[in-house]
Amino acid sequence: MTATIIGRLSQAFLLLLAMSVIGFVGIHSVGNPVFNIVNVETATPEDIRRATIALGLDQPLWRQYSLFLGNVVSGNFGTSYIYHLPAFRLVMNKLPATFELAAVAMLVAAPSGILLGLLAGRRKGTVADRAILNSSVFALSVPSFWLSMLLIMVGAMLTGWFPSGGRGDAVSAFGSEWSVFTLSGMHHLVLPALALAIPNIALIARLTRSGTIEVEAQDFTRFCQAKGLSPRRILFRHTLPNISVPIVTIIGMQFGGMLAFAVVVESIFNWPGIGKLLIDSIQLLDRPVVLATLTFVAIAFVGLNALVDIFYAVLDPRTRRSA
Amino acid sequence: MNTEAIRALWKRPASFRLTIPKLVLAAFVLLAIAASVIAPQNPYDPLQIFAWESSSPPGTAGGGGYVYLLGTDGLGRDILSTVFYGLRISLFVAVTSTVLAALIGMSLGVIAAYLGRWADALIMRVVDLQLSLPTMLVALIAIVTLGPGVDRIILALVIVQWAAYARVTRGVAMSEANKAYLDAARLLRLPPARNVFRHLLPNSIAPAITLIPIELGHAVALEATLSFLGLGVPIDKPSLGSAVANGFQYLMTGQYWISLFPGLALFGLIASINFVGEDFRRRYDPRSH
């Protein structure tokens, strides 16, 4: 168990290292950030030279990279070319917005997906099952940007029930700004959270359904039925724990995936999280912020997967014994 | 050479049913191929566009002697024509990248299985690392690195997709590599490339082929998403994704048709591919429910 985790972590570390190299080299070939800082029409060659030195772009690439790597370890990604703030602090400032969006979306998606999946799996082949299965294909077919726009069309423009963008009021808690604790914030959260949640409801429902069908066919379920247990007790006390491992895996992975997919939803709903920061920074060629954001999302995702691995041991005693 | 597995895929199934998704998908493909013939306007040709007729609602009669059935966008382009041409670009990008990714992934999977040792370790470690990350993250990193453009987005989609084919193919090829016919081929002192591509590859790719329809749907969606974010296909020759993005700014002022119709076409395309793909997989992959 410990060996597996250490192995996974070192593999994850190598992955992050490789990604940082690719990203660092790649972003260099996108465009020269100096021309973003200086006014191209009025700048003298001397201005451009000074800006290049000030940004450290006169150093050879490998030196810039080793400097960058050393800085990453100490949480220093350099200063944003646009906001003139430390890039890492910028990401951390935007993180609570993304986190609360993803957390609310998952709190909606996990229970409803599991319930729909159990329902469909119990009644395999019925109208309810087919309806859930077919609508899940539809829900997984909608690209998230199109889903977001449909939600804006229906939820904001036609009915006017919800705001079409922005974050609403925020309160300070745990040292940062949170809007999930205010009424206006929750009001603003509904549509973007739904946009993130709907594909995940479908995914979790499909997984739960096939797991339920598999488990219901096994002998212990039939034994429970013979014992006279109520169907509800069988479903929640016996079936659900047996399919919990893949469900927890997908929830963990999807939560990490939400951090990446939040890019789309946040851009559309103008939600000031790290996804919107990433897209804005790519468009403004703000290299330190792009690197800081991508690095952060990658680390968060890999870390979440490791957490899920540890969680297995809690859920499934069989993985605990096989040390 | 035993290629029954492949032949089973091509054989017309006894119970071929013409379902609605198959019809819809066929219609989309036909529209994309015939775009330049049936579209009332070429949206890339400035001479055919009447700028003063921009943002006309659906049903407006235009100066070109035809009715804008789905309205026009902010530049005066006919939405119906934009949808036809956009379908063409979206399908072209998705099909090209899926075929390339399948070819590269299958080849690398077979090569890894045949060579073993360090080649296997190297290829499969890269596959593991890549499949452990969300596709969107890999796509974003690739596109940030490569920059925008149709060729770049195809390359980015290939980078995202090849690993899945490699993993599945390698698994099958590992067991095929121990079979007698391959020993015979080795004993004949055939060149390794011939062993790999003429004998091992055809017998190992059947399970990976069942991935293609599903991955095609993913490719359409991913291309549209990247184009929507302004990181994919350039906006002057819009794919369906960039056509939706193009109308996003008009959504708030009530000109819903600029985004709505390309979006509906996109959704229909992906949904029909997914339904057909699910049907395909259910037929050929005994493991799936």
HADDOCK unambig.tbl for C-alpha pairs under 7 A between the chains (distance, minus, plus):
assign (segid A and resid 15 and name CA) (segid B and resid 129 and name CA) 6.15 0.50 0.50
assign (segid A and resid 23 and name CA) (segid B and resid 141 and name CA) 6.46 0.50 0.50
assign (segid A and resid 23 and name CA) (segid B and resid 145 and name CA) 6.20 0.50 0.50
assign (segid A and resid 26 and name CA) (segid B and resid 145 and name CA) 4.01 0.50 0.50
assign (segid A and resid 26 and name CA) (segid B and resid 146 and name CA) 6.76 0.50 0.50
assign (segid A and resid 27 and name CA) (segid B and resid 144 and name CA) 6.42 0.50 0.50
assign (segid A and resid 27 and name CA) (segid B and resid 145 and name CA) 5.24 0.50 0.50
assign (segid A and resid 30 and name CA) (segid B and resid 145 and name CA) 6.77 0.50 0.50
assign (segid A and resid 30 and name CA) (segid B and resid 147 and name CA) 6.11 0.50 0.50
assign (segid A and resid 138 and name CA) (segid B and resid 271 and name CA) 5.96 0.50 0.50
assign (segid A and resid 141 and name CA) (segid B and resid 267 and name CA) 6.58 0.50 0.50
assign (segid A and resid 141 and name CA) (segid B and resid 270 and name CA) 5.57 0.50 0.50
assign (segid A and resid 141 and name CA) (segid B and resid 271 and name CA) 5.09 0.50 0.50
assign (segid A and resid 142 and name CA) (segid B and resid 267 and name CA) 5.69 0.50 0.50
assign (segid A and resid 143 and name CA) (segid B and resid 221 and name CA) 5.62 0.50 0.50
assign (segid A and resid 143 and name CA) (segid B and resid 225 and name CA) 6.82 0.50 0.50
assign (segid A and resid 145 and name CA) (segid B and resid 225 and name CA) 6.59 0.50 0.50
assign (segid A and resid 146 and name CA) (segid B and resid 263 and name CA) 6.39 0.50 0.50
assign (segid A and resid 210 and name CA) (segid B and resid 289 and name CA) 6.79 0.50 0.50
assign (segid A and resid 257 and name CA) (segid B and resid 134 and name CA) 5.49 0.50 0.50
assign (segid A and resid 260 and name CA) (segid B and resid 136 and name CA) 6.19 0.50 0.50
assign (segid A and resid 260 and name CA) (segid B and resid 137 and name CA) 5.65 0.50 0.50
assign (segid A and resid 261 and name CA) (segid B and resid 136 and name CA) 6.46 0.50 0.50
